[in-house]
Amino acid sequence: MIGLDRVSRTFPTRDGEVTALSDIDLRVDKHEFVAVIGRSGCGKSTLLRLMAGLLAPTSGTVTVDGAPVRRPRADVVLMHQLPALLPWRTALGNVMLPVEIRRLPRADHRVKAAELLDAVGLTGFHHRHPYELSGGMQQRVALCRALIQQPRVLLMDEPFSALDALTREELATQLQAMHMSAPATTVFVTHSIAEAVLLADRVVVLSTRPGRVRQVLDIALPRPRSFGHSAHVAEAAGYVAELHDLLLHD
Ligand SMILES: Nc1ncnc2c1ncn2[C@@H]1O[C@H](COP(=O)(O)OP(=O)(O)OP(=O)(O)O)[C@@H](O)[C@H]1O
């Protein structure tokens, strides 16, 4: 589904070239959920921007469905750390924005938008404006705005990092439920090892600059998974410890 073959990306800076990513080989299968973790500055956002067609690789190729990525595609959606909602639109109006931009049938999508908002716990808030919503609620709206586009590929750049710990867990759990019922091929960048273990089929650990694939860990835990208490709490803790060691001893 997504393929990176020997992908490198450098940036020119005043002090010479910075190599953000070097020789990345990575395959993400259809409907797979891959989490990417690594120290700050190791090239995680650059990786997503390459997959989204917002950046070109300096060398190597990035493909989606076998086709080289040369520009953004309608079926590949990138979700950022901050919600960036339009302040004059309601929650529902913000979710409907990509539908309107892409001139998709409005009536069907309005029903779908309302269902999505309900699914992330925003029943009763469909007609509120962003200033009336908490940061966590705004990010839920941004998640709905991404999902209404029914992306085949969903790229998420630390989408929950601006939220408090409990809201973050709640949203990750909701994302898991949504991925189980309608899976998009997902690449999820996070600084939270626990979040990666909750959500991912595989966790890609990048090394510090230049970012290279240091290790890929399969998370063989049944779903739905939960933070804390579960029948698999010991196995989950084992994965968390292994990833922690990999990051710490880079
Ligand atoms: N447009 C740019 N121009 C120059 N250097 C850049 C540019 N974009 C990224 N870089 C550099 O590339 C490296 C990787 O940046 P990137 O934002 O991908 O890292 P990251 O892993 O997402 O970091 P963080 O976890 O802190 O968000 C950094 O050293 C950064 O300074």
The ligand as an SDF file (V2000), in Angstrom:
LIG
                    3D

 31 33  0  0  0  0  0  0  0  0999 V2000
   12.2490   22.6640    5.9870 N   0  0  0  0  0  0  0  0  0  0  0  0
   13.3450   22.3360    6.6770 C   0  0  0  0  0  0  0  0  0  0  0  0
   14.4950   23.0150    6.5220 N   0  0  0  0  0  0  0  0  0  0  0  0
   15.6180   22.6860    7.1990 C   0  0  0  0  0  0  0  0  0  0  0  0
   15.6840   21.6570    8.0740 N   0  0  0  0  0  0  0  0  0  0  0  0
   14.5650   20.9490    8.2830 C   0  0  0  0  0  0  0  0  0  0  0  0
   13.3400   21.2420    7.6080 C   0  0  0  0  0  0  0  0  0  0  0  0
   12.3870   20.3440    8.0220 N   0  0  0  0  0  0  0  0  0  0  0  0
   13.0000   19.5390    8.9110 C   0  0  0  0  0  0  0  0  0  0  0  0
   14.3000   19.8950    9.0630 N   0  0  0  0  0  0  0  0  0  0  0  0
   15.2940   19.2240    9.9190 C   0  0  0  0  0  0  0  0  0  0  0  0
   15.1920   17.8330    9.7080 O   0  0  0  0  0  0  0  0  0  0  0  0
   15.2840   17.1220   10.9310 C   0  0  0  0  0  0  0  0  0  0  0  0
   14.0490   16.2780   11.1290 C   0  0  0  0  0  0  0  0  0  0  0  0
   12.9190   17.1130   11.3760 O   0  0  0  0  0  0  0  0  0  0  0  0
   11.4610   16.5300   11.6840 P   0  0  0  0  0  0  0  0  0  0  0  0
   10.5580   17.6810   11.9510 O   0  0  0  0  0  0  0  0  0  0  0  0
   11.0820   15.5850   10.6110 O   0  0  0  0  0  0  0  0  0  0  0  0
   11.7460   15.7130   13.0470 O   0  0  0  0  0  0  0  0  0  0  0  0
   10.7150   15.0510   14.0810 P   0  0  0  0  0  0  0  0  0  0  0  0
   11.2530   13.6950   14.3870 O   0  0  0  0  0  0  0  0  0  0  0  0
    9.3260   15.1180   13.5520 O   0  0  0  0  0  0  0  0  0  0  0  0
   10.8830   15.9960   15.3320 O   0  0  0  0  0  0  0  0  0  0  0  0
    9.9050   16.2320   16.6040 P   0  0  0  0  0  0  0  0  0  0  0  0
    9.7550   14.8910   17.2860 O   0  0  0  0  0  0  0  0  0  0  0  0
   10.6740   17.2090   17.4440 O   0  0  0  0  0  0  0  0  0  0  0  0
    8.6250   16.7770   16.0610 O   0  0  0  0  0  0  0  0  0  0  0  0
   15.4960   18.1650   12.0030 C   0  0  0  0  0  0  0  0  0  0  0  0
   16.8650   18.2610   12.2590 O   0  0  0  0  0  0  0  0  0  0  0  0
   14.9920   19.4490   11.3840 C   0  0  0  0  0  0  0  0  0  0  0  0
   15.6930   20.5450   11.8860 O   0  0  0  0  0  0  0  0  0  0  0  0
  1  2  1  0
  2  3  1  0
  2  7  2  0
  3  4  2  0
  4  5  1  0
  5  6  2  0
  6  7  1  0
  6 10  1  0
  7  8  1  0
  8  9  2  0
  9 10  1  0
 10 11  1  0
 11 12  1  0
 11 30  1  0
 12 13  1  0
 13 14  1  0
 13 28  1  0
 14 15  1  0
 15 16  1  0
 16 17  2  0
 16 18  1  0
 16 19  1  0
 19 20  1  0
 20 21  2  0
 20 22  1  0
 20 23  1  0
 23 24  1  0
 24 25  2  0
 24 26  1  0
 24 27  1  0
 28 29  1  0
 28 30  1  0
 30 31  1  0
M  END
$$$$
